[in-house]
Amino acid sequence: MDFYNKAGKMALGSRLRRLSELLTEQAAEVYALYEVEIQPKWFPVFYVLSTGEEKSITQIAQEIGHSHPSVSTIVKEMIKKDVVMKSAGNSDGRENYVKLTERGSTINSRMQNQLTDVNAAVETALLETQSDIWKAIEEWEYLLSQKSLLKRVEDEKKLREGKTVEIVNYHPKYQAAFKQLNVEWITTWFKMEEADYKILDHPEEYVVNSGGYILFALLDGKPVGACALVKRDENTFELSKMAVSPEAKGKGIGWLLGNAAIEKTKEAGFKRLYLESNTILKPAISLYYKLGFKRIAGKPSPYERSNIHMELSL
């Protein structure tokens, strides 16, 4: 137990496996007590066949939530012990069907008292605990079906790495990075246009000195993301030239830049944030919706690639 106390919650899977192995080991002793000659790991397959109905391996796998290969392996073991028998189905000769043999049916009759006693023993054990493990397992199965462990870890990874990202205002030393980041993503999907060169080659003239802002995301002091707030009128900024380096993907940089842009817009006293994009950029569009932007009918754009206009009212 010292290992689990040291490892903590990240050893949840290992601890559940340990509990499963302990239950399986003790279940084997229970089968011996009732002189029932089946292995504990066979029980799910045996149970779904206990009604006497013939079922395919695919049906059994779906019913008990196991993989097809796993069920197939168990069935082979049960066939060797003359507990089940296999035959080709009438409708599809390629699918194998399984049912209890005469010996399997005899075992099924003999184990009814065992099932009654085991169920009562488990119920009694649950009453002796402060937490209902059966309900807890149901909750965890539901939680993981809604959001996988991988996705949960990815989210935590983004949060942790996001804390190391610094959002800073424009400085001439970042001008080259501003252009490089944008050229990199634009040429990946589209082609550079005149309006791109104008802002990227002269960011101070067309953005900063015109009442706008350029924000940079620094990771370990290196610019890995940028966006511009271009002043359009006394109440409106256009969120433009948002780009994140491929090497920093998956760290939530776009989310951090987007929120920083919104806060900067509020600080400046502006009431509207507007942007243009393209619907093939699905992750970007998803981000904008998540930030609160809504699709609107926009005016003619200076960019050929623009086919969606979005707005956030503040």
Solvent accessible surface area in square Angstrom, and as a share of the most:
residue,aa,sasa,rsa
1,M,105,0.47
2,D,89,0.46
3,F,120,0.50
4,Y,32,0.12
5,N,111,0.57
6,K,159,0.67
7,A,19,0.14
8,G,34,0.33
9,K,184,0.78
10,M,172,0.77
11,A,9,0.07
12,L,70,0.35
13,G,42,0.41
14,S,40,0.26
15,R,107,0.39
16,L,86,0.43
17,R,141,0.51
18,R,105,0.38
19,L,61,0.30
20,S,59,0.38
21,E,107,0.48
22,L,77,0.38
23,L,108,0.54
24,T,64,0.37
25,E,115,0.51
26,Q,88,0.39
27,A,32,0.25
28,A,47,0.36
29,E,113,0.51
30,V,47,0.27
31,Y,17,0.06
32,A,73,0.56
33,L,133,0.66
34,Y,57,0.22
35,E,128,0.58
36,V,6,0.03
37,E,108,0.48
38,I,11,0.06
39,Q,78,0.35
40,P,30,0.19
41,K,99,0.42
42,W,4,0.01
43,F,62,0.26
44,P,41,0.26
45,V,0,0.00
46,F,2,0.01
47,Y,121,0.46
48,V,15,0.09
49,L,0,0.00
50,S,30,0.19
51,T,113,0.66
52,G,54,0.51
53,E,100,0.45
54,E,75,0.33
55,K,24,0.10
56,S,4,0.02
57,I,5,0.02
58,T,47,0.27
59,Q,88,0.39
60,I,0,0.00
61,A,8,0.06
62,Q,139,0.62
63,E,101,0.45
64,I,37,0.19
65,G,66,0.63
66,H,75,0.33
67,S,64,0.41
68,H,83,0.37
69,P,93,0.59
70,S,45,0.29
71,V,0,0.00
72,S,24,0.16
73,T,75,0.44
74,I,13,0.07
75,V,0,0.00
76,K,112,0.48
77,E,48,0.22
78,M,0,0.00
79,I,61,0.31
80,K,172,0.73
81,K,117,0.50
82,D,75,0.39
83,V,0,0.00
84,V,2,0.01
85,M,92,0.41
86,K,81,0.34
87,S,56,0.36
88,A,64,0.49
89,G,11,0.11
90,N,164,0.84
91,S,107,0.69
92,D,49,0.26
93,G,57,0.55
94,R,215,0.79
95,E,41,0.18
96,N,58,0.30
97,Y,46,0.18
98,V,0,0.00
99,K,76,0.32
100,L,16,0.08
101,T,12,0.07
102,E,151,0.68
103,R,81,0.30
104,G,0,0.00
105,S,54,0.35
106,T,74,0.43
107,I,2,0.01
108,N,26,0.13
109,S,81,0.52
110,R,104,0.38
111,M,1,0.01
112,Q,84,0.37
113,N,108,0.55
114,Q,6,0.02
115,L,46,0.23
116,T,93,0.54
117,D,68,0.35
118,V,57,0.33
119,N,95,0.49
120,A,54,0.42
121,A,62,0.48
122,V,74,0.42
123,E,92,0.41
124,T,73,0.43
125,A,51,0.39
126,L,38,0.19
127,L,155,0.77
128,E,137,0.61
129,T,74,0.43
130,Q,196,0.87
131,S,81,0.52
132,D,55,0.29
133,I,74,0.38
134,W,163,0.57
135,K,125,0.53
136,A,38,0.30
137,I,72,0.37
138,E,92,0.41
139,E,108,0.48
140,W,119,0.42
141,E,112,0.50
142,Y,135,0.51
143,L,78,0.39
144,L,70,0.35
145,S,83,0.53
146,Q,120,0.53
147,K,75,0.32
148,S,55,0.35
149,L,112,0.56
150,L,122,0.61
151,K,93,0.39
152,R,77,0.28
153,V,82,0.47
154,E,73,0.33
155,D,34,0.18
156,E,109,0.49
157,K,89,0.38
158,K,80,0.34
159,L,112,0.56
160,R,145,0.53
161,E,22,0.10
162,G,12,0.12
163,K,172,0.73
164,T,82,0.48
165,V,19,0.11
166,E,100,0.45
167,I,58,0.29
168,V,35,0.20
169,N,83,0.43
170,Y,34,0.13
171,H,90,0.40
172,P,80,0.51
173,K,140,0.59
174,Y,26,0.10
175,Q,60,0.27
176,A,80,0.62
177,A,22,0.17
178,F,0,0.00
179,K,70,0.30
180,Q,125,0.56
181,L,13,0.06
182,N,0,0.00
183,V,43,0.24
184,E,72,0.32
185,W,56,0.20
186,I,0,0.00
187,T,73,0.42
188,T,97,0.56
189,W,136,0.48
190,F,45,0.19
191,K,122,0.52
192,M,31,0.14
193,E,20,0.09
194,E,155,0.69
195,A,18,0.14
196,D,0,0.00
197,Y,101,0.39
198,K,93,0.39
199,I,10,0.05
200,L,1,0.01
201,D,50,0.26
202,H,93,0.41
203,P,1,0.01
204,E,64,0.28
205,E,101,0.45
206,Y,77,0.29
207,V,0,0.00
208,V,52,0.30
209,N,117,0.60
210,S,59,0.38
211,G,38,0.37
212,G,5,0.04
213,Y,74,0.28
214,I,2,0.01
215,L,4,0.02
216,F,0,0.00
217,A,0,0.00
218,L,12,0.06
219,L,34,0.17
220,D,135,0.70
221,G,55,0.53
222,K,109,0.46
223,P,26,0.16
224,V,2,0.01
225,G,0,0.00
226,A,0,0.00
227,C,0,0.00
228,A,0,0.00
229,L,0,0.00
230,V,7,0.04
231,K,66,0.28
232,R,126,0.46
233,D,71,0.37
234,E,127,0.57
235,N,80,0.41
236,T,4,0.03
237,F,1,0.00
238,E,9,0.04
239,L,8,0.04
240,S,12,0.07
241,K,13,0.06
242,M,29,0.13
243,A,4,0.03
244,V,22,0.12
245,S,12,0.08
246,P,79,0.50
247,E,115,0.52
248,A,1,0.01
249,K,131,0.56
250,G,45,0.44
251,K,36,0.15
252,G,20,0.19
253,I,3,0.02
254,G,14,0.14
255,W,95,0.33
256,L,52,0.26
257,L,0,0.00
258,G,1,0.01
259,N,52,0.26
260,A,22,0.17
261,A,0,0.00
262,I,15,0.08
263,E,89,0.40
264,K,35,0.15
265,T,0,0.00
266,K,104,0.44
267,E,131,0.59
268,A,37,0.29
269,G,45,0.43
270,F,25,0.10
271,K,121,0.51
272,R,72,0.26
273,L,0,0.00
274,Y,26,0.10
275,L,2,0.01
276,E,38,0.17
277,S,15,0.09
278,N,16,0.08
279,T,52,0.30
280,I,87,0.44
281,L,19,0.10
282,K,150,0.64
283,P,113,0.71
284,A,29,0.23
285,I,18,0.09
286,S,68,0.44
287,L,31,0.15
288,Y,20,0.08
289,Y,106,0.40
290,K,145,0.62
291,L,16,0.08
292,G,33,0.32
293,F,3,0.01
294,K,146,0.62
295,R,140,0.51
296,I,53,0.27
297,A,106,0.82
298,G,32,0.31
299,K,167,0.71
300,P,135,0.85
301,S,36,0.23
302,P,92,0.58
303,Y,25,0.10
304,E,139,0.62
305,R,32,0.12
306,S,21,0.14
307,N,75,0.39
308,I,3,0.02
309,H,26,0.12
310,M,0,0.00
311,E,39,0.18
312,L,23,0.11
313,S,84,0.54
314,L,67,0.33
